[in-house]
Amino acid sequence: MGREPVNVADYEALAAERLEPAVLGYFAGGAGDERTLRRNLEAFEDWELMPRVLVDVTEVDTTIELFGSRLSMPLVVAPFAFQRLVHPDGEEALARAVGRAGTAMCLSTLATSTPARVAAAAPETTRWFQLYSFKDKAVTEALLAEAVENGFEAVALTVDAPYVGRRERDLRTGFQVDRTVPAIEAALGADRALTVTELFSLVDPSLDWDSLAALVESCEVPVLLKGVLSPQDAELAVEAGAAGIVVSNHGGRQLDGVPATIDALPDVAEAVAGRIKLLVDGGFRRGIDVLTALALGADAVQVGRPALWGLAVNGEEGALHVLELLREEIKLGLALLGCRTPADVTRAHVRHRLRPR
């Protein structure tokens, strides 16, 4: 592999060299003009960390507790689809890497493996399940039941994709999924190549707040709402009984022109006011990005593409190395910020450079 990558950007560059153009376009691309995709990354430049000094940081502990599990850091792996497109061991390799890193992963409904197989491959890994609600309710219920029966500890209902965003890189390359996706096989009764638009035509666009409340009532494990940007929706999620919210714009892949998640986070955090767990994804590439999110009110961060690049470059070992790099960046960042634990990071540790308080 040559010189070992030293950060997420190095892994992204190597992955770009190795992946087929259509596959790279699917995973790296966004919707429309990709304004939100870019903004997710650029927005971090507007937030400045404010360290405190003369704090004893001889011992720094990056661990957190989330939904009853002790995790090695305030960073978990977000759901992303079709992982066997980038590595033949796909989700099972990633699950093993996540377990070795001591954190949690969220398995996509559009995975190229089943919840049962992922659980068997990584029985000690903390696992959550990302749920799309299909028009065929029997398929949705079967997926959810399989995840819960196999020890998945939380469910993240994705609510920002009633229809797929206009992902023009995929249109240009003619990207199709020609590998088996168990959930899609179950929904269609066939294994055939599909466009992303065809895949998302299976999703139920009638989902509403009553649907969330019904899922919360019937589900045996905590339910998170993934895809929230509005503080008003955050308040409704709390009222519906959600155990957590993921502030997310789907990695810039749905409605282009929406805010960067790090910019949306403070208002959502104010609305939630600590009543339920608050996570955020979108553009996180460095440990200092994670610290910024913690300072703005998040309990933890989800990363998708960084883990994907590691998986593409070197399978399980690559994904593990990415997570270890991020954990070490978080640990060093905490120490230099003057914090011994993630819980010590407060709003006083960050300011907006254009709107300093």
VOBA-1610 file (N, C-alpha, C; in pm, whole numbers, padded with zeros to 5 digits, always signed):
BEGIN
Met+00082-00120+00000Met+00000+00000+00000Met+00086+00126+00000Gly+00219+00110+00008Gly+00305+00227+00010Gly+00303+00291+00147Arg+00329+00421+00150Arg+00331+00492+00276Arg+00193+00488+00341Glu+00191+00460+00472Glu+00062+00445+00540Glu-00010+00580+00549Pro-00140+00581+00518Pro-00217+00706+00530Pro-00213+00757+00674Val-00212+00889+00689Val-00205+00947+00823Val-00332+01021+00861Asn-00429+01032+00770Asn-00555+01097+00805Asn-00664+01052+00708Val-00784+01098+00731Val-00898+01058+00647Val-00879+01103+00502Ala-00823+01222+00482Ala-00803+01271+00346Ala-00711+01180+00266Asp-00609+01126+00331Asp-00520+01032+00262Asp-00597+00909+00217Tyr-00683+00859+00304Tyr-00763+00742+00266Tyr-00860+00774+00152Glu-00918+00892+00155Glu-01009+00931+00048Glu-00937+00935-00086Ala-00816+00990-00088Ala-00740+00998-00213Ala-00706+00859-00266Leu-00668+00768-00175Leu-00637+00632-00218Leu-00761+00560-00269Ala-00874+00579-00201Ala-00998+00515-00245Ala-01039+00565-00383Ala-01019+00693-00408Ala-01056+00750-00538Ala-00975+00687-00651Glu-00852+00645-00620Glu-00769+00579-00721Glu-00816+00436-00748Arg-00879+00372-00651Arg-00907+00230-00659Arg-01049+00197-00704Leu-01142+00286-00677Leu-01282+00256-00707Leu-01315+00288-00852Glu-01406+00210-00910Glu-01455+00240-01044Glu-01525+00377-01042Pro-01518+00451-01152Pro-01576+00586-01153Pro-01722+00593-01110Ala-01804+00499-01156Ala-01946+00503-01121Ala-01967+00478-00972Val-01890+00386-00917Val-01901+00356-00774Val-01851+00474-00691Leu-01737+00530-00731Leu-01685+00647-00661Leu-01786+00761-00667Gly-01845+00783-00783Gly-01943+00890-00797Gly-02061+00873-00706Tyr-02107+00747-00692Tyr-02221+00722-00604Tyr-02187+00758-00460Phe-02074+00713-00411Phe-02042+00734-00270Phe-01991+00874-00241Ala-01920+00935-00333Ala-01861+01067-00308Ala-01954+01181-00343Gly-02054+01155-00425Gly-02135+01262-00481Gly-02248+01310-00392Gly-02310+01419-00436Gly-02425+01475-00368Gly-02534+01509-00467Ala-02634+01581-00418Ala-02748+01617-00502Ala-02725+01752-00571Gly-02789+01767-00686Gly-02791+01895-00757Gly-02653+01950-00786Asp-02631+02075-00750Asp-02502+02140-00769Asp-02403+02106-00658Glu-02444+02022-00566Glu-02360+01975-00454Glu-02318+02089-00362Arg-02405+02191-00350Arg-02375+02301-00257Arg-02368+02250-00113Thr-02469+02170-00076Thr-02473+02122+00062Thr-02359+02024+00089Leu-02326+01941-00010Leu-02213+01850+00005Leu-02087+01928+00040Arg-02060+02036-00034Arg-01941+02117-00007Arg-01954+02191+00125Arg-02073+02243+00151Arg-02093+02324+00270Arg-02073+02243+00397Asn-02111+02114+00394Asn-02089+02029+00511Asn-01943+02032+00555Leu-01853+02034+00458Leu-01710+02038+00489Leu-01663+02179+00522Glu-01707+02276+00442Glu-01656+02412+00455Glu-01702+02481+00582Ala-01819+02443+00632Ala-01877+02513+00746Ala-01791+02502+00871Phe-01714+02395+00882Phe-01628+02379+00999Phe-01525+02491+01009Glu-01489+02550+00895Glu-01389+02658+00897Glu-01442+02783+00967Asp-01574+02793+00981Asp-01633+02910+01046Asp-01646+02895+01198Trp-01615+02776+01247Trp-01623+02752+01392Trp-01482+02738+01449Glu-01456+02812+01556Glu-01325+02814+01618Glu-01332+02756+01759Leu-01242+02665+01789Leu-01234+02608+01924Leu-01163+02706+02017Met-01209+02712+02142Met-01155+02804+02242Met-01100+02722+02359Pro-00970+02691+02356Pro-00913+02607+02462Pro-00903+02679+02595Arg-00909+02598+02701Arg-00876+02647+02835Arg-00743+02584+02876Val-00663+02660+02949Val-00528+02615+02983Val-00516+02590+03133Leu-00401+02537+03172Leu-00372+02503+03311Leu-00479+02409+03369Val-00516+02312+03286Val-00604+02203+03328Val-00519+02076+03330Asp-00530+01997+03434Asp-00455+01872+03443Asp-00515+01771+03344Val-00446+01747+03235Val-00493+01652+03135Val-00396+01533+03125Thr-00338+01496+03238Thr-00252+01378+03242Thr-00327+01256+03193Glu-00452+01244+03235Glu-00538+01134+03193Glu-00655+01189+03114Val-00669+01142+02990Val-00782+01182+02905Val-00859+01057+02866Asp-00988+01059+02889Asp-01075+00944+02864Asp-01176+00981+02756Thr-01169+00916+02640Thr-01258+00949+02528Thr-01390+00873+02532Thr-01412+00784+02627Thr-01530+00697+02624Thr-01658+00774+02658Ile-01769+00721+02608Ile-01902+00774+02640Ile-01996+00656+02659Glu-02113+00683+02716Glu-02220+00584+02722Glu-02334+00631+02634Leu-02385+00540+02550Leu-02490+00576+02457Leu-02586+00458+02444Phe-02711+00482+02478Phe-02816+00379+02472Phe-02774+00251+02543Gly-02711+00269+02658Gly-02677+00155+02743Gly-02546+00088+02711Ser-02475+00133+02608Ser-02346+00073+02572Ser-02232+00170+02601Arg-02121+00116+02648Arg-02001+00197+02668Arg-01920+00194+02541Leu-01896+00310+02482Leu-01825+00322+02355Leu-01690+00389+02377Ser-01596+00357+02291Ser-01459+00406+02309Ser-01442+00553+02278Met-01542+00613+02213Met-01530+00753+02173Met-01668+00804+02133Pro-01685+00936+02126Pro-01814+00994+02086Pro-01831+00996+01933Leu-01797+00886+01871Leu-01804+00873+01725Leu-01847+00732+01691Val-01952+00721+01611Val-02002+00592+01566Val-02009+00594+01413Val-02023+00476+01354Val-02024+00467+01208Val-02167+00476+01156Ala-02190+00569+01068Ala-02322+00593+01010Ala-02358+00483+00911Pro-02487+00467+00883Pro-02527+00369+00783Pro-02492+00416+00642Phe-02437+00326+00562Phe-02424+00354+00419Phe-02442+00224+00342Ala-02500+00236+00226Ala-02548+00120+00151Ala-02438+00054+00070Phe-02468-00068+00023Phe-02395-00136-00084Phe-02245-00151-00058Gln-02207-00190+00061Gln-02065-00188+00096Gln-01982-00289+00019Arg-02046-00394-00034Arg-01969-00490-00114Arg-01929-00432-00251Leu-01980-00316-00284Leu-01932-00249-00404Leu-01789-00197-00386Val-01748-00175-00262Val-01613-00123-00239Val-01518-00228-00183His-01572-00335-00126His-01487-00443-00074His-01570-00570-00067Pro-01513-00684-00107Pro-01594-00807-00112Pro-01648-00853+00023Asp-01586-00812+00133Asp-01635-00850+00266Asp-01736-00752+00323Gly-01752-00637+00259Gly-01858-00543+00288Gly-01888-00516+00433Glu-02017-00521+00465Glu-02065-00485+00598Glu-02007-00572+00708Glu-01979-00697+00677Glu-01927-00786+00780Glu-01785-00745+00822Ala-01703-00704+00724Ala-01569-00654+00756Ala-01577-00525+00836Leu-01666-00436+00796Leu-01679-00309+00867Leu-01725-00334+01010Ala-01820-00425+01030Ala-01868-00454+01165Ala-01756-00506+01254Arg-01670-00590+01199Arg-01557-00640+01279Arg-01462-00525+01314Ala-01437-00436+01219Ala-01349-00322+01245Ala-01407-00232+01354Val-01536-00207+01346Val-01601-00122+01445Val-01592-00184+01583Gly-01614-00315+01591Gly-01602-00384+01719Gly-01461-00374+01776Arg-01363-00391+01692Arg-01224-00381+01738Arg-01191-00239+01784Ala-01256-00140+01723Ala-01235-00001+01763Ala-01314+00036+01888Gly-01405-00051+01928Gly-01478-00030+02051Gly-01595+00065+02042Thr-01645+00088+01921Thr-01757+00180+01907Thr-01876+00108+01844Ala-01970+00182+01786Ala-02094+00124+01733Ala-02104+00152+01585Met-02182+00068+01515Met-02212+00092+01375Met-02362+00082+01353Cys-02410+00151+01252Cys-02550+00146+01213Cys-02558+00081+01075Leu-02626-00032+01066Leu-02638-00107+00941Leu-02750-00052+00856Ser-02723-00029+00729Ser-02823+00026+00637Ser-02926-00079+00598Thr-03051-00033+00580Thr-03153-00117+00516Thr-03104-00168+00381Leu-03028-00084+00310Leu-02980-00118+00176Leu-02842-00184+00182Ala-02819-00262+00286Ala-02693-00333+00300Ala-02687-00451+00204Thr-02564-00491+00173Thr-02543-00611+00091Thr-02521-00733+00178Ser-02560-00724+00303Ser-02562-00836+00394Ser-02685-00822+00481Thr-02725-00927+00550Thr-02843-00923+00635Thr-02803-00891+00779Pro-02897-00842+00859Pro-02866-00823+01001Pro-02815-00950+01068Ala-02870-01064+01032Ala-02828-01190+01094Ala-02683-01221+01060Arg-02643-01200+00934Arg-02506-01232+00895Arg-02407-01134+00958Val-02445-01008+00968Val-02356-00910+01031Val-02341-00942+01179Ala-02449-00979+01244Ala-02442-01016+01385Ala-02353-01137+01407Ala-02363-01234+01318Ala-02280-01354+01330Ala-02133-01322+01306Ala-02105-01228+01215Ala-01967-01192+01183Ala-01902-01111+01294Ala-01982-01033+01366Ala-01926-00944+01469Ala-02019-00944+01590Pro-02026-01055+01661Pro-02124-01066+01770Pro-02099-00971+01886Glu-01975-00926+01904Glu-01944-00838+02016Glu-01958-00690+01981Thr-01983-00660+01855Thr-01992-00520+01812Thr-02128-00462+01849Thr-02127-00337+01899Thr-02253-00266+01924Thr-02312-00228+01789Arg-02436-00274+01766Arg-02498-00259+01635Arg-02633-00189+01646Trp-02656-00094+01556Trp-02787-00032+01539Trp-02835-00063+01397Phe-02962-00039+01372Phe-03017-00066+01240Phe-03086+00058+01185Gln-03045+00099+01064Gln-03110+00210+00995Gln-03228+00157+00915Leu-03344+00219+00933Leu-03467+00167+00872Leu-03524+00265+00772Tyr-03546+00216+00649Tyr-03636+00283+00555Tyr-03771+00213+00568Ser-03877+00292+00573Ser-04010+00234+00577Ser-04058+00214+00433Phe-04071+00088+00395Phe-04115+00055+00259Phe-04267+00060+00245Lys-04312+00077+00122Lys-04455+00069+00094Lys-04509-00069+00134Asp-04427-00171+00113Asp-04463-00306+00154Asp-04431-00321+00303Lys-04531-00304+00387Lys-04509-00304+00531Lys-04455-00437+00582Ala-04489-00545+00515Ala-04441-00676+00559Ala-04289-00684+00549Val-04232-00625+00444Val-04087-00624+00429Val-04024-00541+00540Thr-04081-00423+00567Thr-04029-00337+00674Thr-04032-00409+00808Glu-04144-00472+00837Glu-04159-00541+00966Glu-04063-00659+00978Ala-04040-00730+00868Ala-03949-00844+00871Ala-03805-00798+00893Leu-03765-00689+00828Leu-03630-00634+00847Leu-03609-00592+00992Leu-03706-00521+01046Leu-03696-00473+01182Leu-03689-00590+01281Ala-03774-00689+01260Ala-03775-00805+01349Ala-03642-00879+01345Glu-03584-00895+01225Glu-03457-00965+01213Glu-03347-00890+01289Ala-03348-00757+01276Ala-03246-00678+01346Ala-03259-00693+01497Val-03380-00677+01549Val-03400-00685+01694Val-03367-00824+01745Glu-03410-00926+01673Glu-03384-01064+01715Glu-03235-01096+01717Asn-03157-01024+01638Asn-03013-01050+01631Asn-02930-00949+01710Gly-02993-00887+01808Gly-02917-00808+01904Gly-02884-00666+01864Phe-02950-00612+01761Phe-02929-00471+01728Phe-02996-00387+01836Glu-02925-00287+01887Glu-02964-00221+02011Glu-03043-00094+01993Ala-03055-00044+01870Ala-03134+00076+01844Ala-03174+00075+01697Val-03276+00153+01664Val-03323+00167+01527Val-03323+00314+01491Ala-03264+00348+01377Ala-03261+00486+01328Ala-03351+00495+01204Leu-03466+00556+01221Leu-03562+00572+01111Leu-03521+00692+01026Thr-03488+00668+00900Thr-03449+00776+00810Thr-03572+00843+00752Val-03581+00976+00768Val-03703+01048+00733Val-03682+01159+00630Asp-03561+01171+00577Asp-03535+01279+00482Asp-03527+01229+00338Ala-03580+01110+00312Ala-03569+01053+00177Ala-03698+00985+00132Pro-03812+01061+00132Pro-03933+01002+00077Pro-03920+00976-00073Tyr-03833+01054-00135Tyr-03792+01034-00275Tyr-03641+01058-00278Val-03574+01001-00376Val-03430+01019-00383Val-03396+01156-00439Gly-03290+01218-00384Gly-03244+01345-00438Gly-03189+01329-00579Arg-03177+01441-00648Arg-03126+01437-00786Arg-02973+01430-00783Arg-02922+01308-00791Arg-02778+01284-00782Arg-02722+01271-00923Glu-02672+01382-00974Glu-02642+01389-01116Glu-02517+01313-01155Arg-02427+01289-01061Arg-02312+01203-01095Arg-02363+01064-01135Asp-02465+01013-01064Asp-02520+00882-01096Asp-02588+00881-01232Leu-02654+00992-01265Leu-02720+01001-01395Leu-02616+01000-01508Arg-02505+01067-01486Arg-02401+01073-01590Arg-02333+00938-01611Thr-02311+00865-01501Thr-02238+00737-01513Thr-02331+00619-01539Gly-02462+00641-01522Gly-02555+00529-01535Gly-02542+00429-01422Phe-02509+00477-01303Phe-02486+00388-01188Phe-02608+00302-01160Gln-02583+00172-01145Gln-02686+00078-01104Gln-02628-00017-00999Val-02716-00072-00920Val-02675-00171-00821Val-02705-00308-00878Asp-02598-00385-00905Asp-02617-00517-00965Asp-02573-00627-00870Arg-02554-00592-00743Arg-02522-00691-00642Arg-02645-00714-00555Thr-02650-00828-00495Thr-02767-00864-00415Thr-02781-00772-00294Val-02899-00714-00281Val-02938-00636-00164Val-03058-00708-00105Pro-03039-00779+00007Pro-03146-00865+00058Pro-03280-00794+00076Ala-03279-00670+00127Ala-03406-00600+00148Ala-03477-00574+00017Ile-03400-00543-00087Ile-03462-00514-00217Ile-03511-00643-00282Glu-03437-00749-00266Glu-03486-00879-00314Glu-03620-00912-00251Ala-03630-00887-00121Ala-03755-00918-00052Ala-03869-00830-00099Ala-03839-00702-00128Ala-03943-00610-00170Ala-03988-00633-00313Leu-03895-00678-00399Leu-03926-00695-00541Leu-03948-00839-00581Gly-03898-00932-00499Gly-03908-01072-00536Gly-03814-01111-00647Ala-03712-01030-00672Ala-03616-01059-00779Ala-03484-00991-00750Asp-03378-01046-00809Asp-03245-00987-00799Asp-03207-00937-00937Arg-03210-00806-00957Arg-03176-00748-01086Arg-03112-00611-01064Ala-03045-00562-01166Ala-02982-00432-01157Ala-03088-00323-01148Leu-03066-00228-01057Leu-03161-00120-01036Leu-03089+00013-01028Thr-03154+00119-01075Thr-03103+00253-01050Thr-03139+00293-00908Val-03073+00398-00859Val-03104+00446-00725Val-03247+00498-00717Thr-03294+00561-00824Thr-03433+00609-00827Thr-03530+00493-00814Glu-03503+00383-00883Glu-03589+00266-00870Glu-03587+00210-00728Leu-03470+00210-00667Leu-03461+00161-00529Leu-03549+00244-00436Phe-03540+00375-00448Phe-03614+00460-00357Phe-03762+00468-00390Ser-03802+00418-00505Ser-03945+00413-00535Ser-04017+00313-00445Leu-03940+00229-00375Leu-03998+00132-00282Leu-04029+00195-00146Val-03972+00314-00119Val-03989+00379+00011Val-04126+00446+00018Asp-04188+00437+00134Asp-04322+00493+00156Asp-04314+00644+00179Pro-04366+00726+00085Pro-04359+00871+00103Pro-04470+00927+00193Ser-04557+00840+00243Ser-04668+00888+00327Ser-04633+00888+00475Leu-04510+00853+00510Leu-04468+00847+00650Leu-04494+00981+00718Asp-04550+00978+00840Asp-04578+01101+00913Asp-04549+01082+01062Trp-04583+01184+01143Trp-04550+01180+01285Trp-04626+01068+01357Asp-04745+01038+01310Asp-04818+00924+01368Asp-04743+00793+01341Ser-04680+00784+01223Ser-04601+00665+01191Ser-04484+00650+01288Leu-04419+00761+01319Leu-04308+00756+01414Leu-04357+00713+01552Ala-04467+00773+01596Ala-04519+00738+01728Ala-04555+00591+01736Ala-04613+00537+01628Ala-04650+00396+01625Ala-04526+00307+01631Leu-04418+00346+01560Leu-04295+00269+01563Leu-04234+00271+01702Val-04232+00388+01765Val-04178+00400+01901Val-04256+00310+01996Glu-04388+00308+01981Glu-04472+00229+02070Glu-04450+00080+02053Ser-04427+00037+01930Ser-04419-00107+01902Ser-04278-00163+01909Cys-04177-00079+01900Cys-04039-00127+01889Cys-03981-00158+02026Glu-03909-00268+02035Glu-03852-00312+02162Glu-03724-00238+02198Val-03665-00166+02104Val-03539-00097+02128Val-03558+00052+02102Pro-03465+00138+02148Pro-03478+00282+02126Pro-03486+00317+01977Val-03567+00417+01946Val-03585+00463+01809Val-03529+00604+01796Leu-03438+00622+01700Leu-03384+00753+01667Leu-03448+00802+01539Leu-03455+00933+01525Leu-03505+00994+01402Leu-03386+01052+01327Lys-03357+00999+01209Lys-03240+01041+01132Lys-03282+01127+01013Gly-03229+01250+01009Gly-03261+01338+00897Gly-03328+01466+00939Val-03304+01511+01062Val-03367+01630+01117Val-03273+01750+01102Leu-03328+01863+01054Leu-03254+01989+01049Leu-03328+02101+01121Ser-03459+02088+01135Ser-03543+02193+01191Ser-03562+02175+01341Pro-03547+02281+01420Pro-03576+02270+01563Pro-03721+02236+01591Gln-03813+02281+01504Gln-03953+02246+01521Gln-03974+02095+01507Asp-03905+02033+01410Asp-03915+01888+01395Asp-03849+01816+01513Ala-03744+01874+01567Ala-03681+01815+01684Ala-03778+01810+01801Glu-03852+01918+01821Glu-03952+01921+01928Glu-04060+01816+01906Leu-04104+01801+01783Leu-04206+01700+01752Leu-04152+01559+01775Ala-04024+01538+01746Ala-03963+01407+01768Ala-03962+01373+01916Val-03931+01472+02000Val-03934+01449+02144Val-04076+01413+02187Glu-04174+01487+02137Glu-04314+01463+02175Glu-04361+01324+02130Ala-04305+01276+02017Ala-04344+01144+01964Ala-04276+01029+02037Gly-04183+01062+02126Gly-04118+00958+02205Gly-03989+00904+02150Ala-03930+00972+02051Ala-03802+00928+01998Ala-03696+00932+02109Ala-03606+00834+02105Ala-03498+00828+02204Ala-03381+00915+02164Gly-03376+00954+02038Gly-03266+01035+01990Gly-03296+01094+01854Ile-03214+01189+01815Ile-03223+01255+01684Ile-03085+01253+01621Val-03082+01232+01492Val-02959+01251+01416Val-02979+01372+01326Val-02909+01481+01358Val-02909+01598+01270Val-02834+01559+01144Ser-02904+01558+01032Ser-02844+01504+00909Ser-02910+01564+00788Asn-02831+01588+00684Asn-02885+01623+00552Asn-02851+01515+00450His-02835+01392+00501His-02809+01275+00416His-02677+01290+00339Gly-02580+01353+00406Gly-02451+01372+00341Gly-02455+01460+00218Gly-02553+01552+00214Gly-02567+01640+00098Gly-02626+01571-00024Arg-02695+01458-00002Arg-02740+01376-00113Arg-02890+01384-00139Gln-02963+01466-00061Gln-03107+01475-00080Gln-03145+01614-00132Leu-03193+01704-00046Leu-03230+01837-00093Leu-03107+01926-00092Asp-03062+01967-00210Asp-02946+02056-00216Asp-02987+02195-00169Gly-02892+02265-00106Gly-02918+02400-00060Gly-02962+02410+00084Val-02972+02297+00155Val-03006+02303+00297Val-02879+02333+00377Pro-02893+02370+00506Pro-02775+02409+00582Pro-02679+02293+00604Ala-02554+02327+00625Ala-02458+02230+00677Ala-02507+02185+00813Thr-02485+02059+00843Thr-02538+02007+00970Thr-02474+02072+01091Ile-02347+02107+01083Ile-02282+02170+01198Ile-02343+02307+01226Asp-02397+02374+01122Asp-02464+02502+01140Asp-02606+02485+01192Ala-02672+02374+01153Ala-02808+02347+01201Ala-02809+02297+01345Leu-02698+02237+01387Leu-02693+02170+01517Leu-02728+02259+01636Pro-02676+02382+01649Pro-02703+02458+01771Pro-02852+02482+01797Asp-02929+02514+01694Asp-03072+02539+01714Asp-03146+02411+01751Val-03108+02300+01690Val-03170+02173+01726Val-03135+02136+01870Ala-03009+02156+01907Ala-02968+02126+02045Ala-03046+02210+02145Glu-03070+02337+02112Glu-03148+02423+02201Glu-03291+02372+02215Ala-03348+02325+02104Ala-03485+02273+02109Ala-03494+02144+02189Val-03395+02057+02173Val-03395+01930+02244Val-03368+01949+02393Ala-03278+02040+02424Ala-03249+02078+02563Ala-03214+01958+02650Gly-03140+01863+02593Gly-03091+01750+02671Gly-03194+01645+02705Arg-03315+01656+02652Arg-03420+01561+02688Arg-03400+01424+02624Ile-03339+01420+02506Ile-03307+01295+02438Ile-03167+01307+02381Lys-03113+01196+02335Lys-02978+01197+02280Lys-02975+01268+02145Leu-02865+01337+02120Leu-02851+01416+01999Leu-02722+01378+01928Leu-02736+01329+01804Leu-02621+01295+01721Leu-02624+01382+01596Val-02513+01384+01524Val-02503+01464+01403Val-02408+01395+01307Asp-02437+01406+01176Asp-02343+01357+01075Asp-02329+01462+00966Gly-02234+01440+00876Gly-02218+01530+00763Gly-02090+01610+00764Gly-01988+01562+00692Gly-01866+01639+00675Gly-01760+01620+00780Phe-01779+01527+00872Phe-01681+01508+00979Phe-01561+01430+00926Arg-01445+01494+00932Arg-01323+01433+00880Arg-01207+01438+00979Arg-01224+01510+01089Arg-01117+01530+01186Arg-01172+01518+01328Gly-01083+01485+01419Gly-01121+01484+01560Gly-01168+01619+01608Ile-01107+01727+01559Ile-01150+01860+01603Ile-01292+01891+01555Asp-01335+01832+01443Asp-01473+01848+01400Asp-01568+01786+01503Val-01529+01672+01557Val-01609+01605+01659Val-01619+01694+01784Leu-01507+01753+01824Leu-01509+01842+01940Leu-01600+01962+01918Thr-01601+02014+01797Thr-01690+02125+01764Thr-01835+02085+01783Ala-01869+01965+01737Ala-02007+01917+01752Ala-02044+01897+01898Leu-01953+01842+01977Leu-01980+01826+02119Leu-02004+01962+02185Ala-01923+02060+02150Ala-01939+02193+02208Ala-02072+02256+02170Leu-02124+02220+02055Leu-02250+02277+02007Leu-02371+02195+02050Gly-02350+02093+02133Gly-02463+02024+02193Gly-02483+01879+02156Ala-02401+01823+02068Ala-02417+01683+02030Ala-02362+01591+02138Asp-02424+01475+02151Asp-02371+01370+02239Asp-02267+01285+02168Ala-02281+01274+02035Ala-02188+01194+01955Ala-02204+01232+01809Val-02111+01186+01730Val-02105+01214+01586Val-02113+01082+01511Gln-02176+01084+01394Gln-02172+00969+01303Gln-02086+01003+01182Val-02003+00908+01138Val-01925+00925+01016Val-01955+00810+00920Gly-01970+00843+00793Gly-01995+00742+00692Gly-01882+00730+00594Arg-01858+00835+00515Arg-01756+00827+00411Arg-01617+00794+00464Pro-01572+00850+00578Pro-01439+00812+00625Pro-01423+00661+00644Ala-01523+00596+00704Ala-01516+00451+00721Ala-01519+00380+00586Leu-01599+00434+00495Leu-01607+00377+00360Leu-01472+00380+00290Trp-01401+00494+00299Trp-01271+00504+00232Trp-01173+00403+00291Gly-01174+00387+00421Gly-01087+00288+00483Gly-01120+00147+00436Leu-01248+00114+00429Leu-01292-00017+00382Leu-01248-00039+00237Ala-01261+00062+00155Ala-01224+00049+00013Ala-01075+00027-00004Val-00995+00090+00079Val-00849+00084+00063Val-00792-00047+00116Asn-00841-00090+00232Asn-00777-00208+00293Asn-00874-00288+00379Gly-00999-00297+00338Gly-01095-00382+00405Gly-01107-00352+00553Glu-01119-00457+00631Glu-01136-00443+00776Glu-01023-00362+00839Glu-00899-00390+00798Glu-00785-00320+00858Glu-00787-00172+00823Gly-00828-00139+00702Gly-00836+00002+00662Gly-00942+00077+00740Ala-01059+00016+00755Ala-01166+00080+00831Ala-01125+00098+00977Leu-01059-00005+01033Leu-01013+00005+01171Leu-00912+00118+01186His-00820+00130+01092His-00717+00234+01102His-00780+00373+01097Val-00879+00392+01012Val-00948+00521+01007Val-01010+00554+01142Leu-01077+00458+01202Leu-01141+00481+01332Leu-01037+00507+01441Glu-00925+00436+01434Glu-00819+00460+01533Glu-00758+00599+01515Leu-00738+00641+01391Leu-00686+00775+01367Leu-00780+00881+01426Leu-00909+00864+01402Leu-01005+00961+01453Leu-01011+00960+01605Arg-01003+00842+01665Arg-01005+00835+01811Arg-00882+00906+01870Glu-00765+00887+01810Glu-00645+00954+01859Glu-00654+01104+01839Glu-00714+01148+01729Glu-00733+01292+01708Glu-00828+01350+01813Ile-00934+01276+01845Ile-01028+01321+01948Ile-00957+01332+02083Lys-00877+01231+02116Lys-00808+01230+02245Lys-00711+01347+02256Leu-00630+01368+02153Leu-00536+01480+02154Leu-00611+01612+02158Gly-00718+01621+02080Gly-00796+01745+02078Gly-00855+01777+02214Leu-00907+01677+02282Leu-00960+01699+02416Leu-00852+01756+02508Ala-00735+01694+02506Ala-00626+01739+02593Ala-00589+01884+02564Leu-00574+01917+02435Leu-00533+02053+02399Leu-00645+02154+02420Leu-00769+02106+02425Leu-00882+02194+02453Leu-00895+02221+02603Gly-00826+02138+02683Gly-00835+02151+02828Gly-00949+02072+02886Cys-00980+01956+02825Cys-01091+01873+02870Cys-01041+01730+02893Arg-01085+01670+03003Arg-01043+01533+03033Arg-01136+01430+02970Thr-01260+01466+02945Thr-01359+01374+02889Thr-01447+01449+02790Pro-01520+01378+02704Pro-01614+01445+02615Pro-01719+01527+02690Ala-01759+01481+02808Ala-01859+01554+02886Ala-01811+01690+02932Asp-01680+01710+02935Asp-01624+01838+02979Asp-01632+01946+02871Val-01661+01907+02748Val-01667+02005+02638Val-01800+02079+02645Thr-01794+02211+02648Thr-01915+02293+02662Thr-01922+02398+02551Arg-02034+02471+02552Arg-02053+02577+02452Arg-01946+02685+02463Ala-01888+02698+02581Ala-01782+02798+02600Ala-01654+02761+02526His-01645+02637+02478His-01524+02593+02409His-01529+02619+02258Val-01631+02686+02207Val-01640+02710+02064Val-01705+02845+02037Arg-01664+02909+01931Arg-01731+03032+01888Arg-01733+03033+01736His-01827+03108+01681His-01835+03127+01537His-01749+03247+01502Arg-01661+03231+01406Arg-01563+03337+01380Arg-01628+03462+01323Leu-01746+03448+01259Leu-01815+03565+01205Leu-01917+03622+01302Arg-01951+03543+01404Arg-02048+03589+01504Arg-01994+03560+01645Pro-01875+03608+01678Pro-01818+03577+01810Pro-01907+03635+01920Arg-01919+03558+02026Arg-02004+03603+02137Arg-01925+03698+02228
//
